[in-house]
Amino acid sequence: MAVFSLAALTVLDLAPPEMIELAARCGYEKVGLRLLPATQGGIAYRLMDDAPQMRETLQRLQSTGVTVADLEVVAFRPATDVASFTPFFEAGARLGAKHILVAAYDPDLARFSDRYRQFCEAAAQHGLTSDLEFMPWTSVPDLKTAMRIVADIDHPAAGVLVDALHFDRSQSALADIKAIPARQLHYWQLCDGPAERPATTEQLIHAAREERMFPGEGGIDLVGLTQAMPDSLTISIEVPTVQLAKTVDAVTRARRALAAGRAVVERARAAS
């Protein structure tokens, strides 16, 4: 049976303790927590700097049985200092997290790869993998680029993170997923979007961060993607719906997202 995680971006307005309670209520086994912002000034819950909220988060994990799948977002920029992440790693270890989402915003890929290798080595000491998410507007814009970097690093903690929306928008190929060594795939993200791809980078970013579609309600080939991914991977349901959230509460949205994700997996397995 597939294991589903509630991604931070789906209910980003909820702090970790409330998010964990919601996940348990809706039937998710895991959650993803955003401890670092995706953009300067963006929403994040810095548990490594907030002892009371860390304590409450740990209590909710224990009382619900929900576990932490991943931590977000480590956005590598030209000035990123790997040594500065020690408190972040330590927080992840306390939370029992398994994975870290890494994004590349450094145009110098050689420099990024070197620092990413250092990051993988440091994260591994805390039991965490470091999963490189390719996104069309970043320095790692597609699956092939991510695969090449992870293969070159060749560290046990390094992985490729496949997000359904970015996979489709970067026009990456299902055949390439099947060429990724199993040890380099740790979890993946499921959502949907219109069949027509956005025309501009600004539209791409807006859709990705604020307006996705529930799995199966758009035009992305999610059945094919699900069939290409190993069955053993945790599936993170990442469906930000900022407009819908103005009239529909987080519980309803999270339940709808999970039901839609399960339906896609069932269709993929029936078609196999």
C-alpha positions as CSV (number, residue, x, y, z in Angstrom):
1,M,0.0,0.0,0.0
2,A,1.3,3.5,-0.9
3,V,2.5,5.7,1.9
4,F,1.4,9.4,1.6
5,S,2.9,12.5,3.1
6,L,1.2,15.9,3.5
7,A,3.6,18.4,1.9
8,A,4.2,21.7,3.7
9,L,3.1,23.7,0.7
10,T,-0.4,22.2,0.7
11,V,-1.2,23.8,4.0
12,L,1.6,26.3,4.5
13,D,-0.5,28.5,6.7
14,L,-0.4,25.8,9.4
15,A,2.4,25.6,11.9
16,P,4.0,22.2,12.4
17,P,1.9,21.1,15.4
18,E,-1.4,21.9,13.8
19,M,-0.3,20.5,10.5
20,I,0.6,17.1,12.2
21,E,-2.8,17.0,13.8
22,L,-4.5,17.7,10.5
23,A,-2.4,15.1,8.7
24,A,-3.4,12.4,11.3
25,R,-7.1,13.5,11.1
26,C,-7.1,13.2,7.3
27,G,-5.3,9.8,7.1
28,Y,-1.7,10.8,6.0
29,E,1.1,8.7,7.5
30,K,3.7,11.4,7.2
31,V,4.3,15.2,6.8
32,G,6.9,17.5,5.2
33,L,7.9,20.5,7.3
34,R,9.1,23.8,6.0
35,L,11.9,25.0,8.4
36,L,13.5,27.3,5.9
37,P,11.8,29.7,3.4
38,A,11.8,29.1,-0.3
39,T,12.3,32.8,-0.9
40,Q,13.5,35.7,1.2
41,G,10.8,36.6,3.6
42,G,8.7,33.5,2.7
43,I,6.8,31.5,5.3
44,A,8.9,29.0,7.3
45,Y,8.7,27.5,10.8
46,R,12.3,27.6,12.2
47,L,11.9,24.9,14.8
48,M,15.7,24.9,15.3
49,D,15.3,28.4,16.8
50,D,12.0,27.9,18.6
51,A,12.3,25.5,21.5
52,P,8.6,25.7,22.6
53,Q,7.3,25.0,19.1
54,M,9.9,22.2,18.7
55,R,8.7,20.6,21.9
56,E,5.1,20.9,20.9
57,T,5.8,19.4,17.5
58,L,7.6,16.4,19.0
59,Q,4.6,15.9,21.3
60,R,2.2,15.9,18.4
61,L,4.3,13.4,16.4
62,Q,4.4,11.1,19.4
63,S,0.7,11.4,20.2
64,T,-0.5,10.9,16.6
65,G,2.0,8.4,15.2
66,V,2.6,10.6,12.2
67,T,6.3,10.8,11.2
68,V,8.3,13.4,9.3
69,A,9.2,12.5,5.7
70,D,11.1,15.6,4.7
71,L,12.4,19.1,5.6
72,E,12.3,22.1,3.3
73,V,13.8,24.2,1.7
74,V,17.5,24.3,1.3
75,A,17.9,26.8,-1.6
76,F,21.6,26.9,-2.6
77,R,22.7,30.4,-3.6
78,P,26.2,31.7,-4.4
79,A,26.9,32.7,-0.8
80,T,25.4,29.5,0.8
81,D,27.6,28.2,3.7
82,V,27.2,24.5,4.4
83,A,28.5,24.9,7.9
84,S,25.6,27.1,8.8
85,F,23.1,24.2,8.5
86,T,24.3,22.3,11.6
87,P,21.3,23.4,13.7
88,F,19.0,22.5,10.8
89,F,20.4,19.0,10.6
90,E,20.2,18.6,14.4
91,A,16.5,19.6,14.3
92,G,15.9,17.1,11.5
93,A,17.5,14.4,13.6
94,R,15.3,15.3,16.6
95,L,12.2,15.2,14.4
96,G,13.1,11.8,13.0
97,A,13.0,13.3,9.4
98,K,14.4,11.2,6.6
99,H,14.9,13.6,3.7
100,I,15.9,17.2,2.8
101,L,14.6,19.1,-0.2
102,V,17.5,20.8,-2.0
103,A,17.1,23.4,-4.8
104,A,19.8,25.0,-6.9
105,Y,19.8,28.8,-7.3
106,D,23.5,29.1,-7.9
107,P,24.3,29.7,-11.6
108,D,27.8,28.2,-11.1
109,L,26.9,24.5,-11.2
110,A,30.5,23.4,-10.4
111,R,30.4,25.4,-7.2
112,F,26.9,24.2,-6.5
113,S,27.9,20.5,-7.0
114,D,30.9,20.9,-4.7
115,R,28.7,22.4,-1.9
116,Y,25.9,19.9,-2.5
117,R,28.5,17.1,-2.0
118,Q,29.6,18.7,1.3
119,F,25.9,19.1,2.3
120,C,25.2,15.4,1.6
121,E,28.1,14.4,3.7
122,A,27.0,16.6,6.6
123,A,23.3,15.6,6.3
124,A,24.2,11.9,6.2
125,Q,25.8,12.2,9.7
126,H,22.3,13.0,11.0
127,G,20.5,10.2,9.1
128,L,19.2,12.5,6.4
129,T,19.2,12.2,2.6
130,S,19.6,15.3,0.4
131,D,17.2,15.3,-2.5
132,L,17.8,17.6,-5.5
133,E,14.6,19.0,-6.9
134,F,14.8,20.1,-10.5
135,M,12.6,23.1,-11.5
136,P,12.6,24.9,-14.9
137,W,13.5,28.3,-13.4
138,T,16.4,27.1,-11.3
139,S,20.0,26.2,-12.2
140,V,19.0,22.6,-12.4
141,P,16.0,23.0,-14.8
142,D,15.3,19.4,-15.7
143,L,15.6,15.7,-14.8
144,K,18.7,15.0,-16.9
145,T,20.6,17.8,-15.2
146,A,19.7,16.6,-11.8
147,M,20.6,13.0,-12.7
148,R,24.0,14.0,-13.9
149,I,24.8,16.0,-10.8
150,V,23.6,13.3,-8.4
151,A,25.5,10.6,-10.4
152,D,28.7,12.7,-10.4
153,I,28.5,13.2,-6.6
154,D,27.8,9.5,-6.1
155,H,27.1,9.9,-2.4
156,P,24.6,7.5,-0.6
157,A,22.7,10.5,0.7
158,A,22.3,12.2,-2.7
159,G,19.0,11.8,-4.5
160,V,16.8,13.1,-7.3
161,L,13.5,14.5,-6.3
162,V,10.8,14.2,-8.9
163,D,7.9,16.6,-8.6
164,A,5.0,15.8,-11.1
165,L,4.5,19.5,-12.0
166,H,8.2,20.2,-12.6
167,F,8.7,16.9,-14.4
168,D,6.0,17.9,-16.9
169,R,6.9,21.5,-17.3
170,S,10.5,20.7,-17.9
171,Q,9.4,18.2,-20.6
172,S,11.5,15.5,-18.9
173,A,11.0,11.9,-20.1
174,L,9.5,8.9,-18.3
175,A,12.3,6.8,-19.8
176,D,14.9,8.8,-17.9
177,I,13.2,8.0,-14.6
178,K,13.6,4.3,-15.3
179,A,17.3,4.9,-15.7
180,I,17.8,6.4,-12.2
181,P,19.4,3.9,-9.8
182,A,16.9,3.0,-7.1
183,R,19.3,4.2,-4.4
184,Q,19.0,7.7,-5.8
185,L,15.2,7.9,-5.5
186,H,14.0,8.4,-1.9
187,Y,10.5,10.0,-2.3
188,W,8.5,12.0,-4.9
189,Q,5.9,14.7,-5.1
190,L,2.4,14.3,-6.6
191,C,0.1,17.0,-7.9
192,D,-1.5,18.0,-11.2
193,G,-1.7,21.0,-13.6
194,P,-3.4,22.0,-16.8
195,A,-2.2,20.2,-20.0
196,E,-1.2,23.6,-21.5
197,R,2.1,24.7,-20.0
198,P,2.6,28.3,-18.8
199,A,4.1,30.6,-21.3
200,T,6.4,32.6,-19.0
201,T,8.7,31.9,-16.1
202,E,6.6,34.1,-13.9
203,Q,3.5,32.0,-14.7
204,L,5.5,28.8,-14.1
205,I,6.5,30.0,-10.6
206,H,3.1,31.3,-9.7
207,A,1.4,28.0,-10.6
208,A,4.0,26.0,-8.8
209,R,3.9,27.9,-5.5
210,E,0.3,28.9,-5.4
211,E,-2.1,27.3,-7.8
212,R,-1.7,23.6,-8.5
213,M,-4.5,21.1,-9.2
214,F,-5.5,18.0,-7.3
215,P,-4.1,14.8,-8.7
216,G,-6.1,13.5,-11.6
217,E,-8.0,16.8,-12.2
218,G,-5.5,18.2,-14.7
219,G,-3.7,17.2,-17.8
220,I,-0.4,15.7,-16.6
221,D,0.2,12.0,-17.3
222,L,0.2,11.0,-13.6
223,V,-0.6,7.4,-14.3
224,G,2.5,7.0,-16.5
225,L,4.6,8.9,-13.9
226,T,3.3,6.8,-11.0
227,Q,4.0,3.6,-13.0
228,A,7.6,4.8,-13.6
229,M,8.3,5.5,-9.9
230,P,9.2,2.6,-7.5
231,D,6.2,1.5,-5.4
232,S,8.2,1.6,-2.2
233,L,8.7,5.4,-2.3
234,T,6.7,7.8,0.0
235,I,4.4,10.0,-2.1
236,S,4.3,13.6,-0.9
237,I,1.1,15.3,-1.9
238,E,2.0,18.9,-2.8
239,V,-1.0,20.9,-3.9
240,P,-1.0,24.6,-3.0
241,T,-4.3,26.2,-3.7
242,V,-4.2,29.8,-2.5
243,Q,-7.4,30.9,-4.1
244,L,-9.4,27.8,-3.0
245,A,-8.0,28.3,0.5
246,K,-10.0,31.6,0.8
247,T,-13.2,29.6,0.9
248,V,-12.3,26.0,1.7
249,D,-10.7,25.0,5.0
250,A,-7.4,23.1,5.3
251,V,-9.0,19.9,6.4
252,T,-11.2,19.7,3.4
253,R,-8.4,20.5,1.0
254,A,-6.0,18.0,2.6
255,R,-8.6,15.3,2.5
256,R,-9.4,16.0,-1.1
257,A,-5.7,16.0,-2.1
258,L,-5.2,12.6,-0.4
259,A,-8.3,11.0,-1.9
260,A,-7.2,12.3,-5.3
261,G,-3.6,11.0,-4.8
262,R,-4.9,7.5,-3.8
263,A,-7.2,7.4,-6.8
264,V,-4.2,8.1,-9.2
265,V,-2.1,5.4,-7.6
266,E,-5.0,2.9,-7.9
267,R,-5.5,3.7,-11.6
268,A,-1.8,3.3,-12.2
269,R,-1.7,-0.1,-10.6
270,A,-4.8,-1.2,-12.4
271,A,-3.3,-0.2,-15.7
272,S,0.0,-1.9,-15.1
